[in-house]
Structure formats: structure tokens, C-alpha cells
């Protein structure tokens, strides 16, 4: 079965994941380094823990796995 993916959609990256694959999926979508997206996420988690935590959980539930 040949699968095609929409290039305008963000997916969770199950191959390069650390927790749920959200940061790896965002990095893949925007063509960024995974460590940079994870570092920015940790920085945002430190500065705004509630907002970042809720956003990460919502993204991990709503994003489809690639």
C-alpha cells in the first residue's frame, strides 16, 4: 500500500521521537534541527510552564502519527 502525506500538515514523527514525537514532527515540517525545536520547547516550558505543557499535550493528542 502506497501512502502519501500532505506536505502542509504537521505529523508526529514516530521514528525520531523522545516522548511523543511532537517536537520532531514540528522540526521536520519546518525543516529545522530537532535539537533546536526541543531546546526552544524546553525554554518555553521553563518560561511559561502551563501554556507550553497544555499546548504539548493537546498537540500530542491531536496530531496524527507519520
Buried (B, 14 or more C-beta within 10 A) or exposed (E): EEEEEEEEEBBBBEEEBEEBBBBBBBBBBEEEEBEEBBEBBEEBBEEEEEEBEEBBEEBBEEBEEB
